[in-house]
Amino acid sequence: MRCYQNAVENLPAFAVAVVIAIIAGASASLVNILALLHLAARVIYSGIYYAGIGKPAGGPRSLAYIAGWAINLLLAFVALFALVT
């Protein structure tokens, strides 16, 4: 349940970044690649979580979470760049 809740909490930020990037006219291929990478990071995070691999803090689960977060941040920067150019 906790992993699901984490995914639900992260979905709005991801959705907003994707929608703004699309509306701003960012490169569709770049948005698609970043969205797929984010999805892959979240799937890996969930797999690690449910498999119980590593320690909860500082282990592979944290790395997968940070990867998803960083990709989402990059997607937001792509959207911002598309808005200002």
N, C-alpha and C positions, 0 to 999 in steps of 0.2 A: 504494500500500500504506500509506503514511504517513497519508493522509486517512482510510482505513478504520480504521486503528489508533486514530486520534484519536476517531472515532465510537464505537468499541467501548469506549474508556476513559471516555467521557462517558455512555454508556448506563446504567450502574448508578446513578449519582447521579440521573439523570432518572427512572428506574424507581422508585427508592425514594421520591422526592418525590411522584410520582403516586400510588403505592399508599398511602402514608401519608395523603395528602390525601383519597383516596377512603374509606379506613377511618375517618378522623377525621370524616367527614361534611361536608366542605367543599362549597360550591356546585358541583354537577356542571357547570353551564354555565361557570363560571369556570375549573374544572380543564380542561374541554375546550378552551376558548379558549386558555389558557396552553399546553396541550400542543400544540395546532396551531401556535401562534406559535413554540414551541421547534422543532418539526419544520420549519417554514418557514425558520427561521434556520439550521438544520443543512443543509437542502437548498441554501440560498443559499451557505453556507460551502463545501460540496462543489463546487458549480458554479463558484464563484470559484477554488477550489483547482485543479480540473482544467483550467479555461480559462487559468490562469496570469495572471489579471488583477491588476495592482498589485504592490506589493512584499510580501514575506512578512511583514514586521513593520511595523505602523503603517498598513497599507493597508486596502482593503475587506474582505479576508479576516479581518483582526483585528477589524474592526467587526462582522462577521457572527458571529464566535466569541464576542465579548463580549456581543452581543445574546442569543445562545442561553444563555450562562452567566447573564446577568442575569434572563432569563425563568425559568430553572431555579431561581435563588435566590428569585425572587418566588413561585414555586410552593411552595417549601419554607416560606416565610413564611405562605402561605395555609394550608398543612397545620398548621403550628405554631399559628396563630391558631384554627383549627378545633378543635385539641386542647385549648386552654386555655379556650375559651368553651363 
